[in-house]
């Protein structure tokens, strides 16, 4: 496999990506090979220096994966290793991951919010067209439960909502003027307003958002450029047109934003998203994210992301994968 030249070191994610390629290849050639695959690097493992990565695999009699920098050639010692072990040899020459897109959370975010957690679903090839009465029925059911749940309980005191108000204050946004997406959603529904149909993805994530009282959103990856970052806004962020707003405005320095190479995708963490990357009926490739701050932690986020994964797969089809991003795992391939 000839790729663009590599610079520096193989990162942990690059090494694990190669492990995934090899495991997939092995199971494609021999589906019986499922119990043991190429090792992935865990949280406590060091990643490898740039010139060489070698792993064995139980496909038939095994094979060796060797990654070379530009111009490098397999040594006699490596050839002897392959011969002795009757091993297949796969050479990834000039290895680099050039076109992979990542969701990355900056270190500063986890310094300010160490227990923040994201549940992420990446999808490709879905069908987001039309309206589904089953989905709308589920949504109406959750709306009814929400009205009953908050009939006598103050919304801003709910343990899943008050931490977002505090987080907004921490980065300089008044929650009264800029409520989090989940507070805004609950307030609308608790007043008896039905959420209008937008598209299948929005109907599904609103259902899960109401059910678990957590912020849920997402972006159309075909409308993005470069990696997606959850970070603090800098002093010179480009203006962005938000949903429902006629004119573009720049994020305030220090507010939490999702951004790509072109600008902000969502302002004030989850307050309002950009028009550019909104889901539409034409969306086929994108990601969904469920956000949690304590007391919302891994168990609830994993439950919610699992339910949303099942719903999207059932009603929209396509290829999906899910994962969790937190302080010990700050990025995910999209």
C-alpha positions as protocol buffer text, in pm:
chain_id: "A"
residue {
  index: 1
  type: UNK
  ca { x: 0 y: 0 z: 0 }
}
residue {
  index: 2
  type: UNK
  ca { x: 166 y: 319 z: -112 }
}
residue {
  index: 3
  type: UNK
  ca { x: 64 y: 623 z: 87 }
}
residue {
  index: 4
  type: UNK
  ca { x: 195 y: 976 z: 138 }
}
residue {
  index: 5
  type: UNK
  ca { x: 523 y: 1012 z: 330 }
}
residue {
  index: 6
  type: UNK
  ca { x: 516 y: 990 z: 705 }
}
residue {
  index: 7
  type: UNK
  ca { x: 665 y: 1256 z: 928 }
}
residue {
  index: 8
  type: UNK
  ca { x: 772 y: 1201 z: 1287 }
}
residue {
  index: 9
  type: UNK
  ca { x: 615 y: 916 z: 1484 }
}
residue {
  index: 10
  type: UNK
  ca { x: 328 y: 678 z: 1440 }
}
residue {
  index: 11
  type: UNK
  ca { x: 61 y: 797 z: 1679 }
}
residue {
  index: 12
  type: UNK
  ca { x: -138 y: 555 z: 1893 }
}
residue {
  index: 13
  type: UNK
  ca { x: -442 y: 607 z: 1670 }
}
residue {
  index: 14
  type: UNK
  ca { x: -239 y: 538 z: 1353 }
}
residue {
  index: 15
  type: UNK
  ca { x: -96 y: 218 z: 1497 }
}
residue {
  index: 16
  type: UNK
  ca { x: -439 y: 101 z: 1605 }
}
residue {
  index: 17
  type: UNK
  ca { x: -575 y: 189 z: 1261 }
}
residue {
  index: 18
  type: UNK
  ca { x: -321 y: -46 z: 1103 }
}
residue {
  index: 19
  type: UNK
  ca { x: -417 y: -316 z: 1353 }
}
residue {
  index: 20
  type: UNK
  ca { x: -780 y: -274 z: 1245 }
}
residue {
  index: 21
  type: UNK
  ca { x: -682 y: -305 z: 877 }
}
residue {
  index: 22
  type: UNK
  ca { x: -490 y: -625 z: 942 }
}
residue {
  index: 23
  type: UNK
  ca { x: -765 y: -780 z: 1153 }
}
residue {
  index: 24
  type: UNK
  ca { x: -1024 y: -697 z: 888 }
}
residue {
  index: 25
  type: UNK
  ca { x: -804 y: -842 z: 613 }
}
residue {
  index: 26
  type: UNK
  ca { x: -741 y: -1159 z: 811 }
}
residue {
  index: 27
  type: UNK
  ca { x: -1107 y: -1219 z: 886 }
}
residue {
  index: 28
  type: UNK
  ca { x: -1198 y: -1148 z: 523 }
}
residue {
  index: 29
  type: UNK
  ca { x: -955 y: -1413 z: 397 }
}
residue {
  index: 30
  type: UNK
  ca { x: -1027 y: -1657 z: 677 }
}
residue {
  index: 31
  type: UNK
  ca { x: -1346 y: -1581 z: 875 }
}
residue {
  index: 32
  type: UNK
  ca { x: -1257 y: -1851 z: 1127 }
}
residue {
  index: 33
  type: UNK
  ca { x: -980 y: -1628 z: 1263 }
}
residue {
  index: 34
  type: UNK
  ca { x: -1173 y: -1433 z: 1525 }
}
residue {
  index: 35
  type: UNK
  ca { x: -1037 y: -1519 z: 1868 }
}
residue {
  index: 36
  type: UNK
  ca { x: -706 y: -1338 z: 1853 }
}
residue {
  index: 37
  type: UNK
  ca { x: -599 y: -1053 z: 1630 }
}
residue {
  index: 38
  type: UNK
  ca { x: -322 y: -800 z: 1597 }
}
residue {
  index: 39
  type: UNK
  ca { x: -269 y: -623 z: 1925 }
}
residue {
  index: 40
  type: UNK
  ca { x: -403 y: -271 z: 1968 }
}
residue {
  index: 41
  type: UNK
  ca { x: -232 y: -22 z: 2195 }
}
residue {
  index: 42
  type: UNK
  ca { x: -412 y: 30 z: 2522 }
}
residue {
  index: 43
  type: UNK
  ca { x: -414 y: 340 z: 2745 }
}
residue {
  index: 44
  type: UNK
  ca { x: -100 y: 230 z: 2933 }
}
residue {
  index: 45
  type: UNK
  ca { x: 105 y: 130 z: 2628 }
}
residue {
  index: 46
  type: UNK
  ca { x: 368 y: 349 z: 2471 }
}
residue {
  index: 47
  type: UNK
  ca { x: 335 y: 415 z: 2101 }
}
residue {
  index: 48
  type: UNK
  ca { x: 613 y: 318 z: 1866 }
}
residue {
  index: 49
  type: UNK
  ca { x: 892 y: 521 z: 1706 }
}
residue {
  index: 50
  type: UNK
  ca { x: 852 y: 600 z: 1340 }
}
residue {
  index: 51
  type: UNK
  ca { x: 1046 y: 347 z: 1141 }
}
residue {
  index: 52
  type: UNK
  ca { x: 902 y: 9 z: 1215 }
}
residue {
  index: 53
  type: UNK
  ca { x: 594 y: -163 z: 1346 }
}
residue {
  index: 54
  type: UNK
  ca { x: 585 y: -543 z: 1348 }
}
residue {
  index: 55
  type: UNK
  ca { x: 304 y: -768 z: 1470 }
}
residue {
  index: 56
  type: UNK
  ca { x: 220 y: -1132 z: 1409 }
}
residue {
  index: 57
  type: UNK
  ca { x: -124 y: -1258 z: 1324 }
}
residue {
  index: 58
  type: UNK
  ca { x: -276 y: -1610 z: 1339 }
}
residue {
  index: 59
  type: UNK
  ca { x: -403 y: -1603 z: 982 }
}
residue {
  index: 60
  type: UNK
  ca { x: -303 y: -1947 z: 847 }
}
residue {
  index: 61
  type: UNK
  ca { x: 55 y: -1956 z: 974 }
}
residue {
  index: 62
  type: UNK
  ca { x: 58 y: -1586 z: 1046 }
}
residue {
  index: 63
  type: UNK
  ca { x: 196 y: -1284 z: 870 }
}
residue {
  index: 64
  type: UNK
  ca { x: 401 y: -980 z: 954 }
}
residue {
  index: 65
  type: UNK
  ca { x: 299 y: -619 z: 911 }
}
residue {
  index: 66
  type: UNK
  ca { x: 590 y: -387 z: 849 }
}
residue {
  index: 67
  type: UNK
  ca { x: 562 y: -11 z: 809 }
}
residue {
  index: 68
  type: UNK
  ca { x: 851 y: 171 z: 644 }
}
residue {
  index: 69
  type: UNK
  ca { x: 958 y: 527 z: 607 }
}
residue {
  index: 70
  type: UNK
  ca { x: 1021 y: 644 z: 248 }
}
residue {
  index: 71
  type: UNK
  ca { x: 1303 y: 456 z: 78 }
}
residue {
  index: 72
  type: UNK
  ca { x: 1337 y: 186 z: 344 }
}
residue {
  index: 73
  type: UNK
  ca { x: 1364 y: -178 z: 238 }
}
residue {
  index: 74
  type: UNK
  ca { x: 1292 y: -501 z: 419 }
}
residue {
  index: 75
  type: UNK
  ca { x: 1605 y: -629 z: 591 }
}
residue {
  index: 76
  type: UNK
  ca { x: 1752 y: -980 z: 566 }
}
residue {
  index: 77
  type: UNK
  ca { x: 1659 y: -1032 z: 930 }
}
residue {
  index: 78
  type: UNK
  ca { x: 1293 y: -955 z: 857 }
}
residue {
  index: 79
  type: UNK
  ca { x: 1296 y: -1175 z: 547 }
}
residue {
  index: 80
  type: UNK
  ca { x: 1442 y: -1458 z: 756 }
}
residue {
  index: 81
  type: UNK
  ca { x: 1171 y: -1401 z: 1018 }
}
residue {
  index: 82
  type: UNK
  ca { x: 902 y: -1440 z: 750 }
}
residue {
  index: 83
  type: UNK
  ca { x: 1061 y: -1755 z: 608 }
}
residue {
  index: 84
  type: UNK
  ca { x: 1106 y: -1917 z: 949 }
}
residue {
  index: 85
  type: UNK
  ca { x: 747 y: -1850 z: 1046 }
}
residue {
  index: 86
  type: UNK
  ca { x: 597 y: -1928 z: 704 }
}
residue {
  index: 87
  type: UNK
  ca { x: 453 y: -1580 z: 736 }
}
residue {
  index: 88
  type: UNK
  ca { x: 286 y: -1356 z: 486 }
}
residue {
  index: 89
  type: UNK
  ca { x: 440 y: -1011 z: 469 }
}
residue {
  index: 90
  type: UNK
  ca { x: 241 y: -695 z: 415 }
}
residue {
  index: 91
  type: UNK
  ca { x: 446 y: -381 z: 357 }
}
residue {
  index: 92
  type: UNK
  ca { x: 283 y: -42 z: 403 }
}
residue {
  index: 93
  type: UNK
  ca { x: 540 y: 177 z: 231 }
}
residue {
  index: 94
  type: UNK
  ca { x: 553 y: 548 z: 316 }
}
residue {
  index: 95
  type: UNK
  ca { x: 268 y: 490 z: 558 }
}
residue {
  index: 96
  type: UNK
  ca { x: 56 y: 781 z: 672 }
}
residue {
  index: 97
  type: UNK
  ca { x: -309 y: 837 z: 747 }
}
residue {
  index: 98
  type: UNK
  ca { x: -380 y: 1136 z: 529 }
}
residue {
  index: 99
  type: UNK
  ca { x: -754 y: 1141 z: 477 }
}
residue {
  index: 100
  type: UNK
  ca { x: -890 y: 1028 z: 812 }
}
residue {
  index: 101
  type: UNK
  ca { x: -1107 y: 1279 z: 991 }
}
residue {
  index: 102
  type: UNK
  ca { x: -1115 y: 1298 z: 1370 }
}
residue {
  index: 103
  type: UNK
  ca { x: -1329 y: 1442 z: 1645 }
}
residue {
  index: 104
  type: UNK
  ca { x: -1084 y: 1583 z: 1899 }
}
residue {
  index: 105
  type: UNK
  ca { x: -1144 y: 1742 z: 2238 }
}
residue {
  index: 106
  type: UNK
  ca { x: -876 y: 1988 z: 2344 }
}
residue {
  index: 107
  type: UNK
  ca { x: -677 y: 1944 z: 2662 }
}
residue {
  index: 108
  type: UNK
  ca { x: -805 y: 2282 z: 2783 }
}
residue {
  index: 109
  type: UNK
  ca { x: -1163 y: 2156 z: 2776 }
}
residue {
  index: 110
  type: UNK
  ca { x: -1078 y: 1861 z: 2999 }
}
residue {
  index: 111
  type: UNK
  ca { x: -879 y: 2086 z: 3232 }
}
residue {
  index: 112
  type: UNK
  ca { x: -1188 y: 2302 z: 3278 }
}
residue {
  index: 113
  type: UNK
  ca { x: -1440 y: 2014 z: 3268 }
}
residue {
  index: 114
  type: UNK
  ca { x: -1246 y: 1699 z: 3365 }
}
residue {
  index: 115
  type: UNK
  ca { x: -1551 y: 1473 z: 3381 }
}
residue {
  index: 116
  type: UNK
  ca { x: -1707 y: 1578 z: 3051 }
}
residue {
  index: 117
  type: UNK
  ca { x: -1797 y: 1284 z: 2830 }
}
residue {
  index: 118
  type: UNK
  ca { x: -1917 y: 1249 z: 2470 }
}
residue {
  index: 119
  type: UNK
  ca { x: -2100 y: 953 z: 2320 }
}
residue {
  index: 120
  type: UNK
  ca { x: -2045 y: 954 z: 1943 }
}
residue {
  index: 121
  type: UNK
  ca { x: -2211 y: 774 z: 1651 }
}
residue {
  index: 122
  type: UNK
  ca { x: -2057 y: 798 z: 1305 }
}
residue {
  index: 123
  type: UNK
  ca { x: -2278 y: 699 z: 1012 }
}
residue {
  index: 124
  type: UNK
  ca { x: -2231 y: 654 z: 640 }
}
residue {
  index: 125
  type: UNK
  ca { x: -2481 y: 575 z: 364 }
}
residue {
  index: 126
  type: UNK
  ca { x: -2800 y: 639 z: 561 }
}
residue {
  index: 127
  type: UNK
  ca { x: -3138 y: 735 z: 415 }
}
residue {
  index: 128
  type: UNK
  ca { x: -3264 y: 1045 z: 598 }
}
residue {
  index: 129
  type: UNK
  ca { x: -3553 y: 1119 z: 365 }
}
residue {
  index: 130
  type: UNK
  ca { x: -3921 y: 1134 z: 443 }
}
residue {
  index: 131
  type: UNK
  ca { x: -4129 y: 1117 z: 759 }
}
residue {
  index: 132
  type: UNK
  ca { x: -4191 y: 809 z: 971 }
}
residue {
  index: 133
  type: UNK
  ca { x: -4507 y: 781 z: 1185 }
}
residue {
  index: 134
  type: UNK
  ca { x: -4341 y: 533 z: 1422 }
}
residue {
  index: 135
  type: UNK
  ca { x: -4064 y: 779 z: 1500 }
}
residue {
  index: 136
  type: UNK
  ca { x: -4312 y: 1063 z: 1551 }
}
residue {
  index: 137
  type: UNK
  ca { x: -4514 y: 841 z: 1784 }
}
residue {
  index: 138
  type: UNK
  ca { x: -4203 y: 777 z: 1996 }
}
residue {
  index: 139
  type: UNK
  ca { x: -4128 y: 1149 z: 1999 }
}
residue {
  index: 140
  type: UNK
  ca { x: -4482 y: 1240 z: 2108 }
}
residue {
  index: 141
  type: UNK
  ca { x: -4461 y: 982 z: 2387 }
}
residue {
  index: 142
  type: UNK
  ca { x: -4141 y: 1139 z: 2521 }
}
residue {
  index: 143
  type: UNK
  ca { x: -4296 y: 1486 z: 2493 }
}
residue {
  index: 144
  type: UNK
  ca { x: -4589 y: 1370 z: 2707 }
}
residue {
  index: 145
  type: UNK
  ca { x: -4354 y: 1224 z: 2968 }
}
residue {
  index: 146
  type: UNK
  ca { x: -4157 y: 1547 z: 2972 }
}
residue {
  index: 147
  type: UNK
  ca { x: -4467 y: 1757 z: 3041 }
}
residue {
  index: 148
  type: UNK
  ca { x: -4558 y: 1529 z: 3334 }
}
residue {
  index: 149
  type: UNK
  ca { x: -4200 y: 1517 z: 3466 }
}
residue {
  index: 150
  type: UNK
  ca { x: -4161 y: 1894 z: 3482 }
}
residue {
  index: 151
  type: UNK
  ca { x: -4518 y: 1986 z: 3578 }
}
residue {
  index: 152
  type: UNK
  ca { x: -4410 y: 2072 z: 3934 }
}
residue {
  index: 153
  type: UNK
  ca { x: -4030 y: 2057 z: 3915 }
}
residue {
  index: 154
  type: UNK
  ca { x: -3822 y: 2364 z: 3824 }
}
residue {
  index: 155
  type: UNK
  ca { x: -3636 y: 2296 z: 3499 }
}
residue {
  index: 156
  type: UNK
  ca { x: -3321 y: 2483 z: 3596 }
}
residue {
  index: 157
  type: UNK
  ca { x: -3282 y: 2271 z: 3911 }
}
residue {
  index: 158
  type: UNK
  ca { x: -3288 y: 1934 z: 3736 }
}
residue {
  index: 159
  type: UNK
  ca { x: -2953 y: 1754 z: 3798 }
}
residue {
  index: 160
  type: UNK
  ca { x: -2903 y: 1700 z: 3423 }
}
residue {
  index: 161
  type: UNK
  ca { x: -2964 y: 2067 z: 3342 }
}
residue {
  index: 162
  type: UNK
  ca { x: -2812 y: 2268 z: 3628 }
}
residue {
  index: 163
  type: UNK
  ca { x: -2453 y: 2150 z: 3549 }
}
residue {
  index: 164
  type: UNK
  ca { x: -2488 y: 2298 z: 3199 }
}
residue {
  index: 165
  type: UNK
  ca { x: -2597 y: 2631 z: 3347 }
}
residue {
  index: 166
  type: UNK
  ca { x: -2286 y: 2628 z: 3565 }
}
residue {
  index: 167
  type: UNK
  ca { x: -2064 y: 2531 z: 3271 }
}
residue {
  index: 168
  type: UNK
  ca { x: -2203 y: 2816 z: 3062 }
}
residue {
  index: 169
  type: UNK
  ca { x: -2130 y: 3062 z: 3342 }
}
residue {
  index: 170
  type: UNK
  ca { x: -1778 y: 2925 z: 3361 }
}
residue {
  index: 171
  type: UNK
  ca { x: -1701 y: 3021 z: 3002 }
}
residue {
  index: 172
  type: UNK
  ca { x: -1881 y: 3355 z: 3023 }
}
residue {
  index: 173
  type: UNK
  ca { x: -2230 y: 3285 z: 2884 }
}
residue {
  index: 174
  type: UNK
  ca { x: -2543 y: 3375 z: 3078 }
}
residue {
  index: 175
  type: UNK
  ca { x: -2766 y: 3064 z: 3083 }
}
residue {
  index: 176
  type: UNK
  ca { x: -3076 y: 3284 z: 3105 }
}
residue {
  index: 177
  type: UNK
  ca { x: -2988 y: 3443 z: 2770 }
}
residue {
  index: 178
  type: UNK
  ca { x: -2818 y: 3139 z: 2616 }
}
residue {
  index: 179
  type: UNK
  ca { x: -2975 y: 2820 z: 2751 }
}
residue {
  index: 180
  type: UNK
  ca { x: -2813 y: 2489 z: 2669 }
}
residue {
  index: 181
  type: UNK
  ca { x: -2981 y: 2286 z: 2397 }
}
residue {
  index: 182
  type: UNK
  ca { x: -3133 y: 2046 z: 2648 }
}
residue {
  index: 183
  type: UNK
  ca { x: -3275 y: 2325 z: 2866 }
}
residue {
  index: 184
  type: UNK
  ca { x: -3418 y: 2498 z: 2560 }
}
residue {
  index: 185
  type: UNK
  ca { x: -3573 y: 2173 z: 2438 }
}
residue {
  index: 186
  type: UNK
  ca { x: -3728 y: 2091 z: 2777 }
}
residue {
  index: 187
  type: UNK
  ca { x: -3869 y: 2442 z: 2816 }
}
residue {
  index: 188
  type: UNK
  ca { x: -4037 y: 2430 z: 2474 }
}
residue {
  index: 189
  type: UNK
  ca { x: -4190 y: 2087 z: 2531 }
}
residue {
  index: 190
  type: UNK
  ca { x: -4297 y: 2151 z: 2892 }
}
residue {
  index: 191
  type: UNK
  ca { x: -4507 y: 2443 z: 2766 }
}
residue {
  index: 192
  type: UNK
  ca { x: -4704 y: 2200 z: 2551 }
}
residue {
  index: 193
  type: UNK
  ca { x: -4536 y: 2277 z: 2218 }
}
residue {
  index: 194
  type: UNK
  ca { x: -4492 y: 1978 z: 1989 }
}
residue {
  index: 195
  type: UNK
  ca { x: -4157 y: 1951 z: 1817 }
}
residue {
  index: 196
  type: UNK
  ca { x: -4207 y: 1979 z: 1443 }
}
residue {
  index: 197
  type: UNK
  ca { x: -4069 y: 1718 z: 1208 }
}
residue {
  index: 198
  type: UNK
  ca { x: -3733 y: 1821 z: 1060 }
}
residue {
  index: 199
  type: UNK
  ca { x: -3592 y: 1495 z: 929 }
}
residue {
  index: 200
  type: UNK
  ca { x: -3549 y: 1142 z: 1060 }
}
residue {
  index: 201
  type: UNK
  ca { x: -3217 y: 1203 z: 1235 }
}
residue {
  index: 202
  type: UNK
  ca { x: -3342 y: 1512 z: 1418 }
}
residue {
  index: 203
  type: UNK
  ca { x: -3664 y: 1337 z: 1522 }
}
residue {
  index: 204
  type: UNK
  ca { x: -3463 y: 1043 z: 1656 }
}
residue {
  index: 205
  type: UNK
  ca { x: -3209 y: 1246 z: 1849 }
}
residue {
  index: 206
  type: UNK
  ca { x: -3481 y: 1468 z: 1997 }
}
residue {
  index: 207
  type: UNK
  ca { x: -3652 y: 1150 z: 2120 }
}
residue {
  index: 208
  type: UNK
  ca { x: -3336 y: 1033 z: 2297 }
}
residue {
  index: 209
  type: UNK
  ca { x: -3262 y: 1383 z: 2427 }
}
residue {
  index: 210
  type: UNK
  ca { x: -3603 y: 1406 z: 2596 }
}
residue {
  index: 211
  type: UNK
  ca { x: -3592 y: 1048 z: 2722 }
}
residue {
  index: 212
  type: UNK
  ca { x: -3260 y: 1087 z: 2903 }
}
residue {
  index: 213
  type: UNK
  ca { x: -3253 y: 1468 z: 2948 }
}
residue {
  index: 214
  type: UNK
  ca { x: -2915 y: 1507 z: 2779 }
}
residue {
  index: 215
  type: UNK
  ca { x: -2794 y: 1733 z: 2497 }
}
residue {
  index: 216
  type: UNK
  ca { x: -2787 y: 1554 z: 2161 }
}
residue {
  index: 217
  type: UNK
  ca { x: -2681 y: 1699 z: 1828 }
}
residue {
  index: 218
  type: UNK
  ca { x: -2481 y: 1624 z: 1519 }
}
residue {
  index: 219
  type: UNK
  ca { x: -2321 y: 1748 z: 1199 }
}
residue {
  index: 220
  type: UNK
  ca { x: -2323 y: 1657 z: 831 }
}
residue {
  index: 221
  type: UNK
  ca { x: -1961 y: 1554 z: 768 }
}
residue {
  index: 222
  type: UNK
  ca { x: -1989 y: 1608 z: 393 }
}
residue {
  index: 223
  type: UNK
  ca { x: -2025 y: 1979 z: 471 }
}
residue {
  index: 224
  type: UNK
  ca { x: -1716 y: 1995 z: 693 }
}
residue {
  index: 225
  type: UNK
  ca { x: -1348 y: 2037 z: 618 }
}
residue {
  index: 226
  type: UNK
  ca { x: -1069 y: 1894 z: 830 }
}
residue {
  index: 227
  type: UNK
  ca { x: -1089 y: 1759 z: 1183 }
}
residue {
  index: 228
  type: UNK
  ca { x: -1369 y: 1852 z: 1422 }
}
residue {
  index: 229
  type: UNK
  ca { x: -1249 y: 2014 z: 1745 }
}
residue {
  index: 230
  type: UNK
  ca { x: -1432 y: 2080 z: 2071 }
}
residue {
  index: 231
  type: UNK
  ca { x: -1231 y: 2368 z: 2211 }
}
residue {
  index: 232
  type: UNK
  ca { x: -1236 y: 2722 z: 2343 }
}
residue {
  index: 233
  type: UNK
  ca { x: -1288 y: 2992 z: 2080 }
}
residue {
  index: 234
  type: UNK
  ca { x: -988 y: 3206 z: 1996 }
}
residue {
  index: 235
  type: UNK
  ca { x: -978 y: 3581 z: 1947 }
}
residue {
  index: 236
  type: UNK
  ca { x: -1011 y: 3571 z: 1568 }
}
residue {
  index: 237
  type: UNK
  ca { x: -1270 y: 3303 z: 1488 }
}
residue {
  index: 238
  type: UNK
  ca { x: -1440 y: 3363 z: 1150 }
}
residue {
  index: 239
  type: UNK
  ca { x: -1805 y: 3471 z: 1145 }
}
residue {
  index: 240
  type: UNK
  ca { x: -2059 y: 3189 z: 1125 }
}
residue {
  index: 241
  type: UNK
  ca { x: -2426 y: 3190 z: 1027 }
}
residue {
  index: 242
  type: UNK
  ca { x: -2629 y: 3004 z: 1288 }
}
residue {
  index: 243
  type: UNK
  ca { x: -2962 y: 2830 z: 1232 }
}
residue {
  index: 244
  type: UNK
  ca { x: -3244 y: 3081 z: 1209 }
}
residue {
  index: 245
  type: UNK
  ca { x: -3016 y: 3385 z: 1202 }
}
residue {
  index: 246
  type: UNK
  ca { x: -2980 y: 3609 z: 895 }
}
residue {
  index: 247
  type: UNK
  ca { x: -2630 y: 3740 z: 956 }
}
residue {
  index: 248
  type: UNK
  ca { x: -2301 y: 3571 z: 1043 }
}
residue {
  index: 249
  type: UNK
  ca { x: -2136 y: 3649 z: 1377 }
}
residue {
  index: 250
  type: UNK
  ca { x: -1806 y: 3543 z: 1527 }
}
residue {
  index: 251
  type: UNK
  ca { x: -1793 y: 3334 z: 1845 }
}
residue {
  index: 252
  type: UNK
  ca { x: -1689 y: 3522 z: 2157 }
}
residue {
  index: 253
  type: UNK
  ca { x: -1331 y: 3453 z: 2266 }
}
residue {
  index: 254
  type: UNK
  ca { x: -1329 y: 3189 z: 2539 }
}
residue {
  index: 255
  type: UNK
  ca { x: -1666 y: 3031 z: 2466 }
}
residue {
  index: 256
  type: UNK
  ca { x: -1676 y: 2657 z: 2401 }
}
residue {
  index: 257
  type: UNK
  ca { x: -1729 y: 2571 z: 2035 }
}
residue {
  index: 258
  type: UNK
  ca { x: -1718 y: 2284 z: 1792 }
}
residue {
  index: 259
  type: UNK
  ca { x: -1515 y: 2391 z: 1489 }
}
residue {
  index: 260
  type: UNK
  ca { x: -1352 y: 2262 z: 1172 }
}
residue {
  index: 261
  type: UNK
  ca { x: -1101 y: 2425 z: 936 }
}
residue {
  index: 262
  type: UNK
  ca { x: -1368 y: 2664 z: 804 }
}
residue {
  index: 263
  type: UNK
  ca { x: -1510 y: 2786 z: 1133 }
}
residue {
  index: 264
  type: UNK
  ca { x: -1752 y: 2713 z: 1415 }
}
residue {
  index: 265
  type: UNK
  ca { x: -2005 y: 2431 z: 1379 }
}
residue {
  index: 266
  type: UNK
  ca { x: -2183 y: 2494 z: 1708 }
}
residue {
  index: 267
  type: UNK
  ca { x: -2156 y: 2788 z: 1949 }
}
residue {
  index: 268
  type: UNK
  ca { x: -2157 y: 2794 z: 2327 }
}
residue {
  index: 269
  type: UNK
  ca { x: -2097 y: 2419 z: 2341 }
}
residue {
  index: 270
  type: UNK
  ca { x: -2446 y: 2307 z: 2238 }
}
residue {
  index: 271
  type: UNK
  ca { x: -2649 y: 2628 z: 2235 }
}
residue {
  index: 272
  type: UNK
  ca { x: -2699 y: 2671 z: 1860 }
}
residue {
  index: 273
  type: UNK
  ca { x: -2543 y: 2509 z: 1554 }
}
residue {
  index: 274
  type: UNK
  ca { x: -2423 y: 2647 z: 1225 }
}
residue {
  index: 275
  type: UNK
  ca { x: -2651 y: 2640 z: 922 }
}
residue {
  index: 276
  type: UNK
  ca { x: -2366 y: 2504 z: 707 }
}
residue {
  index: 277
  type: UNK
  ca { x: -2348 y: 2159 z: 868 }
}
residue {
  index: 278
  type: UNK
  ca { x: -2709 y: 2100 z: 975 }
}
residue {
  index: 279
  type: UNK
  ca { x: -2872 y: 1766 z: 900 }
}
residue {
  index: 280
  type: UNK
  ca { x: -3099 y: 1764 z: 595 }
}
residue {
  index: 281
  type: UNK
  ca { x: -3286 y: 1497 z: 399 }
}
residue {
  index: 282
  type: UNK
  ca { x: -2979 y: 1480 z: 176 }
}
residue {
  index: 283
  type: UNK
  ca { x: -2748 y: 1394 z: 466 }
}
residue {
  index: 284
  type: UNK
  ca { x: -2583 y: 1054 z: 419 }
}
residue {
  index: 285
  type: UNK
  ca { x: -2258 y: 1089 z: 618 }
}
residue {
  index: 286
  type: UNK
  ca { x: -2221 y: 1251 z: 956 }
}
residue {
  index: 287
  type: UNK
  ca { x: -2191 y: 1209 z: 1330 }
}
residue {
  index: 288
  type: UNK
  ca { x: -2419 y: 1235 z: 1630 }
}
residue {
  index: 289
  type: UNK
  ca { x: -2299 y: 1332 z: 1976 }
}
residue {
  index: 290
  type: UNK
  ca { x: -2452 y: 1295 z: 2321 }
}
residue {
  index: 291
  type: UNK
  ca { x: -2288 y: 1516 z: 2583 }
}
residue {
  index: 292
  type: UNK
  ca { x: -2264 y: 1459 z: 2956 }
}
residue {
  index: 293
  type: UNK
  ca { x: -2149 y: 1652 z: 3261 }
}
residue {
  index: 294
  type: UNK
  ca { x: -2169 y: 1504 z: 3614 }
}
residue {
  index: 295
  type: UNK
  ca { x: -2388 y: 1352 z: 3743 }
}
residue {
  index: 296
  type: UNK
  ca { x: -2437 y: 1225 z: 3387 }
}
residue {
  index: 297
  type: UNK
  ca { x: -2152 y: 979 z: 3340 }
}
residue {
  index: 298
  type: UNK
  ca { x: -2043 y: 681 z: 3129 }
}
residue {
  index: 299
  type: UNK
  ca { x: -2331 y: 443 z: 3220 }
}
residue {
  index: 300
  type: UNK
  ca { x: -2606 y: 682 z: 3113 }
}
residue {
  index: 301
  type: UNK
  ca { x: -2419 y: 811 z: 2806 }
}
residue {
  index: 302
  type: UNK
  ca { x: -2344 y: 454 z: 2692 }
}
residue {
  index: 303
  type: UNK
  ca { x: -2710 y: 359 z: 2740 }
}
residue {
  index: 304
  type: UNK
  ca { x: -2833 y: 662 z: 2548 }
}
residue {
  index: 305
  type: UNK
  ca { x: -2583 y: 621 z: 2265 }
}
residue {
  index: 306
  type: UNK
  ca { x: -2673 y: 253 z: 2239 }
}
residue {
  index: 307
  type: UNK
  ca { x: -3043 y: 333 z: 2207 }
}
residue {
  index: 308
  type: UNK
  ca { x: -2978 y: 604 z: 1947 }
}
residue {
  index: 309
  type: UNK
  ca { x: -2747 y: 370 z: 1753 }
}
residue {
  index: 310
  type: UNK
  ca { x: -3022 y: 108 z: 1735 }
}
residue {
  index: 311
  type: UNK
  ca { x: -3284 y: 360 z: 1626 }
}
residue {
  index: 312
  type: UNK
  ca { x: -3069 y: 512 z: 1351 }
}
residue {
  index: 313
  type: UNK
  ca { x: -2973 y: 168 z: 1223 }
}
residue {
  index: 314
  type: UNK
  ca { x: -3336 y: 54 z: 1224 }
}
residue {
  index: 315
  type: UNK
  ca { x: -3492 y: 357 z: 1059 }
}
residue {
  index: 316
  type: UNK
  ca { x: -3211 y: 504 z: 846 }
}
residue {
  index: 317
  type: UNK
  ca { x: -2990 y: 204 z: 762 }
}
residue {
  index: 318
  type: UNK
  ca { x: -2631 y: 262 z: 655 }
}
residue {
  index: 319
  type: UNK
  ca { x: -2304 y: 173 z: 824 }
}
residue {
  index: 320
  type: UNK
  ca { x: -2263 y: 291 z: 1183 }
}
residue {
  index: 321
  type: UNK
  ca { x: -2002 y: 285 z: 1455 }
}
residue {
  index: 322
  type: UNK
  ca { x: -2008 y: 428 z: 1806 }
}
residue {
  index: 323
  type: UNK
  ca { x: -1758 y: 527 z: 2070 }
}
residue {
  index: 324
  type: UNK
  ca { x: -1697 y: 729 z: 2384 }
}
residue {
  index: 325
  type: UNK
  ca { x: -1467 y: 1031 z: 2414 }
}
residue {
  index: 326
  type: UNK
  ca { x: -1345 y: 1135 z: 2759 }
}
residue {
  index: 327
  type: UNK
  ca { x: -1037 y: 1259 z: 2938 }
}
residue {
  index: 328
  type: UNK
  ca { x: -850 y: 929 z: 2888 }
}
residue {
  index: 329
  type: UNK
  ca { x: -952 y: 901 z: 2519 }
}
residue {
  index: 330
  type: UNK
  ca { x: -968 y: 1246 z: 2371 }
}
residue {
  index: 331
  type: UNK
  ca { x: -1027 y: 1168 z: 2004 }
}
residue {
  index: 332
  type: UNK
  ca { x: -1228 y: 942 z: 1778 }
}
residue {
  index: 333
  type: UNK
  ca { x: -1193 y: 869 z: 1407 }
}
residue {
  index: 334
  type: UNK
  ca { x: -1495 y: 982 z: 1209 }
}
